[in-house]
């Protein structure tokens, strides 16, 4: 965890059932997003979106989440890091840039 937090959304924007998807990558990169799941009044889990596995699966890549003042933050370094070797190759020297837009 780097301590560089990116504001993603308000806590109320993460549904109690279902998920909120946070897109990743540059416009030309089709990368899996990060799914936010609310597991309590003020607790949120973040995992890599996966088409072939249950997102809440214990094997899914997890991301650090901070909830503060009813706002949800993700670690910017974790969010920007490639999630796989294939993703790292796709990113090349450009890296993985997040397309996260927060409207708070």
C-alpha positions as CSV (number, residue, x, y, z in Angstrom):
1,X,0.0,0.0,0.0
2,X,1.5,3.3,-1.1
3,X,-0.6,5.7,0.8
4,X,-1.5,7.6,-2.4
5,X,-5.2,7.4,-2.3
6,X,-7.5,8.2,-5.2
7,X,-11.1,9.3,-4.4
8,X,-13.4,7.0,-6.3
9,X,-17.0,7.7,-5.2
10,X,-19.2,8.3,-2.2
11,X,-20.0,5.3,0.0
12,X,-23.7,5.6,-0.9
13,X,-22.7,5.0,-4.6
14,X,-21.6,1.5,-3.8
15,X,-24.7,-0.7,-3.7
16,X,-25.4,-3.0,-0.8
17,X,-26.1,-5.8,-3.2
18,X,-24.2,-5.9,-6.5
19,X,-21.1,-4.0,-7.3
20,X,-19.8,-0.7,-8.7
21,X,-17.2,-1.1,-11.5
22,X,-14.2,1.2,-11.6
23,X,-12.7,1.2,-15.1
24,X,-8.9,0.9,-15.6
25,X,-6.5,1.5,-18.5
26,X,-6.0,4.1,-21.2
27,X,-8.6,4.6,-23.9
28,X,-7.0,2.0,-26.2
29,X,-6.5,-0.6,-23.5
30,X,-9.3,-3.0,-22.7
31,X,-8.5,-4.0,-19.2
32,X,-10.6,-5.5,-16.5
33,X,-11.9,-3.0,-14.0
34,X,-12.1,-3.1,-10.3
35,X,-15.4,-4.2,-8.7
36,X,-16.3,-2.5,-5.4
37,X,-18.5,-4.5,-3.1
38,X,-20.1,-3.1,0.0
39,X,-20.0,-5.6,2.8
40,X,-21.3,-3.5,5.7
41,X,-22.4,0.0,6.6
42,X,-18.9,1.4,6.1
43,X,-16.9,-1.5,4.7
44,X,-16.0,-1.9,1.0
45,X,-14.0,-4.6,-0.7
46,X,-12.3,-4.1,-4.1
47,X,-11.3,-7.0,-6.4
48,X,-10.3,-7.3,-10.0
49,X,-13.2,-7.9,-12.4
50,X,-13.0,-11.4,-13.7
51,X,-15.3,-12.9,-16.4
52,X,-14.5,-16.5,-15.6
53,X,-14.6,-16.4,-11.8
54,X,-16.8,-15.2,-9.0
55,X,-15.5,-11.7,-8.1
56,X,-15.8,-12.4,-4.4
57,X,-13.6,-15.5,-4.8
58,X,-10.7,-15.7,-2.5
59,X,-8.3,-16.1,-5.5
60,X,-9.4,-12.8,-7.1
61,X,-6.8,-10.0,-6.9
62,X,-7.7,-7.6,-4.1
63,X,-7.1,-3.9,-3.8
64,X,-6.6,-1.8,-0.7
65,X,-9.7,0.3,0.1
66,X,-10.0,3.2,2.5
67,X,-13.4,4.6,3.6
68,X,-13.2,8.0,5.2
69,X,-15.9,10.6,5.8
70,X,-18.3,8.4,3.7
71,X,-16.0,8.5,0.7
72,X,-14.3,5.5,-0.9
73,X,-10.6,5.6,-1.9
74,X,-8.4,3.1,-3.7
75,X,-4.6,3.0,-3.6
76,X,-3.4,4.7,-6.7
77,X,-0.2,2.6,-7.1
78,X,-2.2,-0.6,-6.8
79,X,-4.8,0.6,-9.2
80,X,-2.2,1.7,-11.8
81,X,-0.1,-1.5,-11.6
82,X,-0.6,-4.2,-14.3
83,X,-2.8,-7.1,-12.9
84,X,-1.0,-9.8,-15.0
85,X,1.9,-10.4,-17.3
86,X,-0.3,-10.0,-20.3
87,X,-1.6,-6.7,-19.0
88,X,2.0,-5.5,-18.4
89,X,2.9,-6.4,-22.0
90,X,-0.1,-4.5,-23.3
91,X,0.7,-1.5,-21.2
92,X,4.3,-1.5,-22.4
93,X,6.2,1.7,-21.5
94,X,3.0,3.6,-21.1
95,X,1.9,1.8,-17.9
96,X,-1.6,1.4,-16.8
97,X,-3.4,4.7,-16.5
98,X,-6.7,4.8,-14.6
99,X,-9.7,6.3,-16.2
100,X,-11.3,6.9,-12.9
101,X,-13.6,9.9,-12.7
102,X,-15.1,10.9,-9.3
103,X,-18.1,13.1,-9.1
104,X,-18.4,14.0,-5.4
